Amino acid sequence: MVNKSELLEHFQKNPEKYWKFDFLKEKGFVRKTCSTCGRGFWTLDTERKHCPDPGCGEIYGFIGNPVGKKLSYIEMWKTFESFFKKHGHTSISRYPVIARWRPDLYFTIASIVDFQRFDNGVMTFDYPANPLIVPQVCLRFNDIANVGVTGRHHTSFVMPGQHAFNWPKEGYWKEECIQLNYEFLTKELKIPPEELVYVEELWTMPDFSAFGPYLETYVRGLELVNSGFMEFAWHNGIVELPVKVVDVGWGLERLTWLVNGTPTGYDVIFSDAIKRFKRRTGIEYDKEVFLKYAQLSGKLDIEEVRNLNTVRREIAKKIGIEEKKLLEKIEPIQAMYAILDHTRTLTFAIADGALPSNTGAGYFLRLVFRRASEFLKKFNFSLELSEIAIWHINELKSIFPELKEREREIVEILEVEKKKYEASKERSRKIIAKYKGRPLKVEDLVRLYDSQGITPEELGIETPEEFYQMIQKLHPVSLKKKEEKEFVDVSGLPETKVLFYDPIYEFKAKVIKVFPGSWVVLDQTAFYPTKGGQAHDTGKINELNVLDVRSVGKVILHKVDGELKEGEEVYCKIDKKRREILTKHHDAVHIVNGVVKKLIGSWCNQAGSDVRVDSARLDVTHYSAFTEEQTEKIEDAANEIVQKALPIKKLVLPRIEAEKKYGFTIYQGGYVPSKQIRIVEIPGVDVEACGGTHGDNTRDVGWIVITRVKKISDSVVRIELKAGEAAETWLKERERILKEVAEELGTNEDSVVEAVEKLFERWKKLRKEIKKRKK
C-alpha cells in the first residue's frame, strides 16, 4: 500500500498539474520551495525563503499586532455566513458532534464528515445543498496535552465548512474556490494581500480511498484555512474519482484570533467566560509577560517537540525571566484555558446525546472532564464545570440555540459526573497511598489512569508529555470494525427478493443454490433472517424444518434439516405465531425506547436490543440504574401508548431526506449502508431506521411488562420486557406463585408483603439466637 509521503513526493514533482492556480499568478503570487521543509508555497514576497509554518521558523507575528477587520467570535461567523450566502452558498445547521452516520468514527472531526457515507464499503456523499457552508463543531482528542499550552489547540472548535460537490456537473473547482477565499480574506476581513502565504499539502483518507492536493492559507505564521480538492483514489495506482469535491475547512477560532491579536485564541473565543473566571477566582494575569510568551509559544506542540521543558527554558531566556517564575505566571492561565475548552467540548457532546463513561466515545469525554476537574483542584479554583457550561451556552446561543434547549440535561450530566469523579477519588485513596513517591514509568501511569482513574498529579508526578498520546493508542477515536469472514461465499448469486415486509406466510420459491451444511438460497423469501437484534423466523420448506435464517450481503440463506436440490421448486410456510410474537416484542422495544428518552433524558440512546420469542431486551445509555418508581412510570407510559392505538408507520426514504426530516438519532440501532432507508415511526414516540418486522398499530402489541432492569456497565442500563401473550403468560405465572405464597403463609394475597416482612424479622431474631448459642 502507498503512503502519504510517497504520494506527496510524487505530486511535488509535477506541481503545475496538481497545484496550478492561474488566479494566484494573476494576482502576482510566485511559487517557491521552502528551504526548511521542502514544501512548495505561494507568496507575494520575492525575498521569502521558507514557508510560514511555525516549525520552519515563523513566529506568531499577529499577537499584539492584529491583522484585518476586528470582529468578535460571533460576528466572525455572521460575516463569513453573509459573504458566502451572497456568493451562492446555502447556510445549513451544524451536524451532531457524535458521528452516528459514520460507523468508523465516534466524533465529527471535520465538516466534510457531515456528508460522507459508506455504502457497502464504498464512500459516497450525501449533501442537502450545493454549494453550502456549515458552522460545524468538531471534536478532536489527539492534541489534549497541547490544549491550554499553545494558543491554537482545542478539543472542540468550530470549522466553518465550505463545500462544493460533483464537479464538473455541479458546484465549482480549484480556481473559483481560491478566488472566493482570497476575496473573503482581503475584501471582507481587510487583510492585506501581501500577508497571505499559501502552502502546498496533500490530504488523504486513511485507506487512500480518496485524496487530493490542498492549500494551507497562512497569515503571520497562523494557519487559517485548508482548501482541499478531493479528486483521486488509489487502486493499484492513482485513479480519478468520478465525483470531485471541494473540501474547505476554515478555522473560526483562528480567524477571530488573527483580527484581534490577543495573546491566545482562547482570549477572544472565551472572552466573556474568561472575564467571569477571573472575577470568580482572582487569578493573576501578567499581560506583558504572557504576551511575550504567547508570541513564541507557537513552537510548543507536544507532538513535535521532544522536550517541552527545554523549549520553555529557551522562551524564558528570550523574554528575560527565570523559568520557575515564568511557570508560576503562565500555568494557572493555561489551566484556565484548558478548563474552558474542555467544558465547551462536554457541553456540545452532552447536548448531542453523549455521556461520559469508561468506554467508546464516552471515554474521551470523561478524560477531559477529569483533566478539567484536576486543574480546578490543583489551582484551588472555586468553580463548578456545570456553571462554566452555562457561560458557554449563553455566549454561543445565537449560533447554536440547541445548547440553551438542552441546558438542564447538560447541567444534570455534569453534576452526576462530578459525583462519580469524587467517588472514584475516594475509592482510589489506598491505591494512591501505595504508589505515591515510587518511581513509575509512563506505562505504569497510563495503566493506573486507565484502570483506576488515577492521574499522575495525584501521585505527585507531573503529567509526562507522551501520556495522552499513549492513552489515545489504548482508546483510538477511529473505530476499526473487525473483518468477519462470512460463513459462505455468495459472490455471483443474485439478490434475494424480500417478501417478509408484507403479510405473506406461505409462498413458492425456487432453490438457486445449496451450500454444505444444508444452507439453501431461494430466489425469493418471506423468512426473516436474524439481524438488527431480531431473531429469525422458522417454518418449513417443503416438509423440511427451517432451523436458521441468515443474510450475507443481500443474499438470504436458510438452514434446513434435510436435503434440497438446486433448481427445485419448493413450497414454503412461515411459523406465523412465532413471527407475530417477535413482531410484538420488536414494537414494544421501540415504544419503550421512545418513552425512556422522554421520561428519563435526551441522552438515553439505544445501545443495543435483542428480540426473541420468550422476551425482549433494550439497552439504553444512562448514568445509573432506574429506580423502581422510574421503572413503573416507564411501564405505565408504554402501556398508555399501546392503548392510544397509534399507527406504526413504515416508509422507505432516500437517506438524505430521512436524515433531514428526523435527525441522526434514527441510527440508534446502527448505521444503514444504503441510499434508501426503511424508517419505522410511531408518531410522537419513536422514529428509527429499522429493518425488523413491525405491526400496524400499537394496540396490537398488547400488554407490556418490564420484568427486570439492571445496570450492565458504567453508562448502560438493560431493560428486560415481555409483550402480548408472553406478558400475559408471565403475569399469570406470577399470580399463581403469589397465591401459593399466600397459602403457605396462611394469609390472603393482599397481606403477603406484610406477612413476609414479619417472617423476615423473625428469621433475623432466630439467626442472632443461633449465633449466641454457638458461642
Secondary structure, 3 states (H helix, E strand, C coil): CCCHHHHHHHHHCCHHHHCCCHHHHHCCCEEEECCCCCCEEEECCCCCCCCCCHHHCCCCCCCCCCCCCCCCHHHHHHHHHHHHHHCCCEECCCCCCECCCCCCECECCCHHHHHEEEECCEEEECCCCCCEEEEEEEECCCCHHHECCECCCCCEEEEEEEEEEEECCCCCCHHHHHHHHHHHHHHHCCCCHHHEEEEEEEEECCCCCCEEEEEEEEECCEEEEEEEEEEEEECCCEEEEEEEEEEEEECHHHHHHHHHCCCCHHHHHCHHHHHHHHHHHCCCCCHHHHHHHHHHHHHCCCCCCCCHHHHHHHHHHHHCCCHHHHHHHHHHHHHHHHHHHHHHHHHHHHHCCCCCCCCHHHHHHHHHHHHHHHHHHHCCCCCCHHHHHHHHHHHHCCCCHHHHHCHHHHHHHHHHHHHHHHHHHHHCHHHHHHHCCCCCCHHHHHHHHHHHCCCHHHHCCCCCCCHHHHHHHHCCCECCCCCCCCCCCCCCCCCCEECCCCCCCEEEEEEEEEECCCEEEECEECCCCCECCECCCCEEECCEEEEEEEEECCEEEEEECCCCCCCCEEEEEECHHHHHHHHHHHHHHHHHHHHHHHHCCCCCCEEEEEECCCCEEEEEECCCCCCHHHHHHHHHHHHHHHHHCCECEEEEEEHHHHHHHHCHHHHHHCCCCCCEEEEEEECCCEEEECCCCCCCEHHHHCCEEEEEEEEEECCEEEEEEEECHHHHHHHHHHHHHHHHHHHHHCCCHHHHHHHHHHHHHHHHHHHHHHHHHHC
